[in-house]
Amino acid sequence: MVDLIRMTYGSGGGSGSNSLGMRPMQARVYEARAAQFILLKAPPAAGKSRALMFVALDKLENQGVRKVIVAVPETSIGGSFRTTDLTSYGFHRDWKVDERWNLCLTGEENKANAQKVKTFEAFMDSGDEVIVCTHATFRFAFEEIVKKRGVEAFDDCLIAIDEFHHVAASDDNRLGEILRRLLNREQAHVMAMTGSYFRGDSVPVLRPEDEAKFRSITYSYYEQLEGYEHLKSLGISYAFYRGRYISAIKDVLDTDLKTIIHIPHRGSAEAFGEKHDEVGQIYDAIGEHIGQEPETGFDLVKRPDGRVLKIADLVDDGPGRDGVKAALQKEVLGPNGKRDNAADRAKVDMIVALGMAKEGFDWVWCEHALTIGYRNSLTEIVQIVGRATRDAPGKRHAQFTNLVAEPGVETTVVADAVNDMLKAISGALLMEQVLAPNFRFYRREDGDIREPVHVDKEGRVNIGIGGLLEPPTPRARAIVEDDMQDLVAKACQAMDRRVVADDVPPEVATQMVLTEIVESSYEDLTPEETEAVRQDLAARMNLIGLAKRHAEGSGFEEDGEEFKGKAKEDSDGEDGPNLSLMNMVKRFINVRELDIDLIDSINPFREGFDVASRAFDTPLLKNIQNAMVAQRIQMTEKEALVLWPRIQRFRRQEGRPPNPHSEDPLEKRLAEALAYVRAKKAEAARAAAE
């Protein structure tokens, strides 16, 4: 297996809780509790559900709110909002949800809630304060209640929408349409929570005029992981198989680790049979299936060494699944009423799932998330990785592995294999960005006395960049402050042959491709606004790669041995690649002034491809590179204009124009751009003569 990303965290140690029992993110949200509309962007396992509890209880007591409606995408997530003891940790009131009004309960407890919409209506007429339901139940209940009583029935209610990226600004998104009605009426309170604030498609979550109404709180993956007490490192890797994926399961599955396995989507190239048969073959690869645990429904599989593993099968959608889900959600408590860590960890060893156990799924002991098959949705990848990033005693490292078909071997069309591989790399590239600190860049002038790297009270890492064009208008500034995660996701999804092939100059990626992404996302920006946003996007995508190069001591080709030497001197004898991300960034910037020209000289997509390429043997890599050449895009005017300064530089340095027959693919591409420019000039001259 190859780690595309391996990051270490926790240099600050455990962040602890304040006197009210709130972790840092929850305290930050609580400070904004007076806002009518709150948008919380925080990673999986950050404690969003408890943050909502604190805010909701304050609104019930002090802000005139009479009802709290919590909507989650699926029933398994509802357990995060069950009755919770808060007073023992310092808060003045506990969070209480009567079982009648928890419409996400599973198993026997759910029989009384068969008609959930009617139950929801009964709740609205009751004197109770909190209900938990799915997005679907809320949609249907909202429509029924509005028909009978009008939208004013939801006045003075707090609507809490978990996994908010399910909302979309499009007219055909029912949840989004309901949200807009509530926002426009301005009589309800709304708290939206999400761990991945991008949908993975081209439709925005909120329209700009709607998002402007929200008080936005962002808590980064980096802030969360940096404050962990136990979990100190995270790896993102992928592995290849030939034939059927089941042949490689033994190589990638360490059954000593608490693991969630996501089998391939039905209909995908990786799926080879009935879903139940695939689960059975995974069991066979582990050992011998010897029965089920009666009280939980977990399958019992005995390894060759005699140890019996307890495995929760969430692929089987038969009548027993509700019992399995209920057993997973139920914590094992000790005599003091709190979680018994040893017993709760021993409760289950592995989970096998298909469409479940992703967003919002709470199993703190998960150490390894093994996903089989390529995933088109980058949002899905972020959610799956989040299953393994919860802090828990004894958990030092978490790992995400994507097991995929070896490109060009089992795939009938090599071009498809290349595209699939790029999907995997783009997913890893996005995770690297998601796991990074929340950067804020400013223009650094000569004589600037500010620290080149400093952290502000909002947790943002401020970094000075020479020559940076700062946002010239409030609109551009708002994009840089609030929308960069979404733009980064779009950029990662734009990874294709034109940004990773050998003959692609870095400027094509950092200038042309990123400009296209900004322009297509914000059609009303001026050229100056577009360039300011593009530079910020390029800086975000390249800073980590630049810092990692320095930490690894490889330096930069144009800097020669002097810079490489400085990198080694500054390492203090530590293992460079395993330094925490903040240390890598600080050390790099202490050695070298950062400027926009350096940022534009590095292709972030190519960096990811080069890391991935280390997994391939030489013939296979050559096969992939040949496929990319065969898919060569035609020269465009935009690319030719981007390459023109490089062509001029080549002429000055070499004393000749680039050779179209050169063995260097980059020189060949420059020659093609020069030929394109000459042809266009000749075409213009003929038109003028005519």
C-alpha positions, -999 to +999 in steps of 0.1 A: +000+000+000+011+036-007+003+064+017-006+094-005-010+114+028+004+108+062-001+136+087+008+138+124-012+159+149-017+166+185+014+186+193-008+208+216-021+178+236-057+174+247-077+206+245-101+197+273-134+212+282-143+245+298-163+250+330-196+244+311-184+210+297-178+225+262-149+216+240-133+245+221-155+242+190-187+239+211-177+270+231-171+289+198-206+280+186-221+288+220-207+324+217-229+327+186-260+313+203-280+346+200-279+345+161-312+334+146-296+315+118-263+296+125-242+276+100-217+253+116-190+238+094-170+212+114-156+178+106-170+144+116-165+137+153-160+173+162-190+173+186-216+191+164-245+173+180-236+184+215-229+220+202-265+220+190-277+208+224-260+237+242-274+263+217-309+247+217-312+247+254-303+284+256-328+293+229-355+273+248-348+291+281-337+326+270-347+333+234-384+325+232-380+292+213-408+267+222-398+237+201-366+221+188-368+199+157-336+179+149-336+164+113-309+139+103-304+121+070-309+085+083-321+069+115-286+056+125-275+092+131-304+100+154-285+083+183-261+112+185-290+134+196-305+111+223-309+122+259-276+134+272-262+142+307-248+178+305-251+189+341-224+165+353-200+183+331-209+218+343-239+229+321-270+241+339-295+217+322-295+182+306-306+175+270-338+153+272-356+136+243-387+116+252-385+082+235-419+089+219-404+118+200-372+101+190-384+089+156-349+074+148-351+046+173-347+012+158-357-023+166-386-030+189-386+005+202-396+018+168-430+000+164-449+028+181-436+052+156-448+035+124-468+065+114-441+091+119-458+120+103-488+117+126-464+113+156-447+145+144-480+163+143-488+151+178-455+164+190-463+199+177-495+198+198-478+185+229-461+204+256-427+187+250-398+205+236-376+183+214-382+158+185-356+139+165-365+126+130-351+120+096-349+146+068-376+127+050-400+127+080-395+164+085-402+171+048-435+151+048-445+164+082-438+200+072-460+197+041-489+182+061-487+207+089-484+237+065-515+225+046-536+225+078-521+254+098-498+274+075-460+279+077-466+300+109-470+267+127-431+266+128-427+301+142-405+303+173-392+268+165-355+259+162-350+237+131-317+219+133-306+203+101-277+178+104-255+168+074-266+201+058-249+193+025-280+173+016-297+207+011-292+223-023-300+257-038-318+241-068-356+244-071-361+206-071-345+201-037-374+198-013-354+204+019-337+234+003-371+248-007-385+244+029-354+261+043-359+291+020-395+295+031-384+295+068-356+320+061-378+343+041-405+343+069-378+350+095-399+337+124-381+304+130-345+298+141-323+275+121-290+257+129-274+240+100-245+215+106-222+198+082-189+180+081-183+185+044-196+218+031-197+208-006-221+185-023-197+169-048-218+183-077-221+217-093-252+228-073-244+251-043-257+242-009-272+277-004-279+306-026-256+336-018-285+358-006-296+330+018-261+322+031-256+359+039-283+355+066-264+329+085-238+335+112-211+311+100-188+292+124-160+271+108-139+246+128-113+229+107-102+192+107-068+205+116-080+223+148-099+192+158-071+167+153-044+190+167-063+191+200-068+153+203-055+135+234-051+100+219-052+100+181-019+115+168-016+105+131-038+098+100-028+080+068-046+080+035-036+052+012-047+030-016-039-006-028-044-024-060-058-058-068-060-080-099-090-101-108-116-098-080-110-076-050-116-105-027-082-118-037-065-088-020-086-086+011-061-106+032-033-082+021-051-050+032-072-061+061-055-062+096-081-080+117-065-068+149-077-033+140-112-021+145-124-017+109-153-005+088-154-022+053-175-005+026-181-029-002-185-016-038-217+001-050-240-023-069-235-020-106-199-007-103-171-025-121-157-038-087-189-056-077-187-092-088-218-109-074-247-106-050-240-084-021-246-111+005-222-135-014-195-108-013-199-104+025-197-142+028-164-143+009-150-115+030-158-137+061-142-167+044-110-146+038-109-139+076-117-173+089-147-195+096-183-182+102-195-200+133-229-183+140-244-151+155-244-135+189-280-138+200-283-105+219-268-083+192-271-101+159-234-097+152-218-125+131-191-146+148-161-154+126-132-175+140-097-166+128-072-194+121-055-186+154-088-193+173-098-157+181-135-150+174-143-117+158-177-100+162-188-085+129-218-063+123-233-069+089-251-038+077-253-050+041-280-074+049-312-053+048-334-081+062-355-078+094-324-084+116-306-052+106-326-030+129-314-051+159-278-049+147-280-011+143-295-008+177-267-029+193-241-007+175-257+025+188-260+013+224-229+022+245-217-002+271-219+017+304-200+011+337-213+013+373-208+051+372-232+055+343-205+065+319-190+045+290-169+015+300-141+020+275-128-016+276-162-032+273-175-008+247-144-013+225-147-051+228-184-050+218-177-053+181-146-058+160-156-050+125-185-035+104-193-044+068-215-019+050-228-009+016-247+024+018-246+029+056-220+037+082-208+069+065-220+104+074-228+109+111-221+072+120-206+072+155-182+043+163-153+060+181-131+028+181-128+026+143-091+026+134-093+016+097-118+026+071-114+002+041-133+013+010-135-010-020-139+005-054-135+041-068-158+067-054-171+094-077-182+116-048-155+134-030-180+142-003-185+105+003-147+100+007-145+128+033-174+113+052-159+078+052-125+091+064-143+108+092-155+074+105-119+067+116-109+101+129-127+101+163-105+103+193-105+073+217-083+058+244-056+036+229-061+048+194-028+064+182-033+061+144-062+060+120-060+048+084-082+051+053-075+026+025-090+026-010-087-008-026-091-004-063-085-024-096-050-020-109-051+004-138-048-010-173-048-046-162-084-057-154-100-027-171-110-031-207-103+005-217-070+020-206-085+055-207-111+045-181-083+031-159-064+064-161-096+083-152-103+060-123-068+064-110-071+102-112-104+100-092-085+082-064-056+108-065-081+137-066-098+123-035-065+121-016-056+156-028-089+169-014-084+151+019-050+167+022-067+201+018-095+192+042-070+181+068-050+213+066-053+243+089-077+271+079-052+294+061-056+331+056-031+348+033-021+384+032+003+405+010+037+407+026+057+438+018+094+446+022+101+455+058+069+439+071+075+433+109+046+408+114+054+372+120+053+355+086+031+327+102+008+334+131-025+321+144-054+344+151-082+340+177-105+323+152-079+295+147-069+307+112-032+304+103-022+338+088+007+336+062+023+364+044+030+360+006+051+384-014+033+398-045-001+385-035-030+403-049-054+407-020-092+407-026-100+442-039-137+442-030-160+430-002-174+404-026-140+389-034-131+391+003-162+371+013-153+344-013-118+341+002-131+340+037-161+316+033-160+297+000-125+284-004-133+248+007-159+246-020-135+259-046-108+235-035-133+206-039-141+218-074-104+221-083-097+186-070-126+173-092-111+190-122-081+167-121-076+152-156-050+145-181-044+181-190-031+189-155-010+158-147+007+147-179+045+151-183+041+178-209+019+201-188+037+232-175+026+241-139+012+274-151-015+256-170-028+242-137-023+271-114-033+299-138-055+285-166-074+257-149-079+275-115-090+306-133-116+286-152-129+272-120-132+306-104-148+321-135-174+293-138-183+295-101-186+333-100-196+347-134-200+383-122-165+389-109-141+414-124-108+402-138-090+417-107-114+399-083-110+367-102-072+369-101-072+376-064-094+345-057-073+324-080-041+333-063-056+325-029-068+291-043-034+283-058-017+292-025-040+269-005-034+240-029+004+244-031+015+254+004+013+219+019+032+204-010+059+231-007+062+225+030+064+187+026+092+190+000+112+211+024+105+187+053+117+158+032+149+177+025+145+174-013+145+211-018+136+227-051+155+222-083+161+259-089+175+265-055+204+241-057+223+225-028+221+256-006+183+253+001+186+215+005+212+220+031+191+245+050+162+221+051+184+194+067+199+219+092+165+230+103+151+195+109+166+193+144+173+156+138+136+147+135+121+126+108+111+153+083+081+136+066+065+128+100+067+163+114+033+178+123+019+199+094+022+232+112+058+226+120+064+217+083+048+250+072+066+271+098+100+256+090+096+260+053+086+297+056+114+304+081+139+292+055+124+309+025+103+339+018+071+329+001+060+347-030+032+342-056+057+333-084+069+303-064+034+292-058+025+294-095+056+274-104+043+242-087+015+220-101-005+206-071-022+180-093+012+167-106+025+165-071-003+141-061+002+120-093+039+117-087+033+103-052+007+078-066+030+068-094+055+053-069+030+023-065+034+013-102+060-009-117+077+007-147+057-010-176+024-002-159+034+034-154+045+037-190+011+023-201-007+049-181+015+077-194+010+065-230-028+066-225-025+102-213-006+111-244-032+094-265-059+115-248-040+147-255-063+177-256-059+201-285-041+234-279-063+262-269-058+300-271-059+302-233-031+276-229-010+292-256-013+326-238-004+310-205+027+293-221+039+323-240+061+337-212+077+302-207+084+300-245+102+334-244+122+322-213+131+290-231+144+310-261+165+333-239+180+304-220+186+280-249+192+304-277+167+286-299+129+280-301+116+247-285+119+217-307+086+198-316+107+166-320+124+168-286+122+138-263+113+161-235+075+162-235+074+197-219+096+211-247+074+194-273+043+211-257+060+245-258+068+239-295+031+231-301+021+263-284+045+283-304+032+267-336-003+275-325+006+312-319+023+314-353-006+299-370-030+323-354-008+352-363-007+341-399-045+336-399-050+371-386-026+385-412-045+368-440-077+381-427-063+417-426-050+414-461-084+403-474 
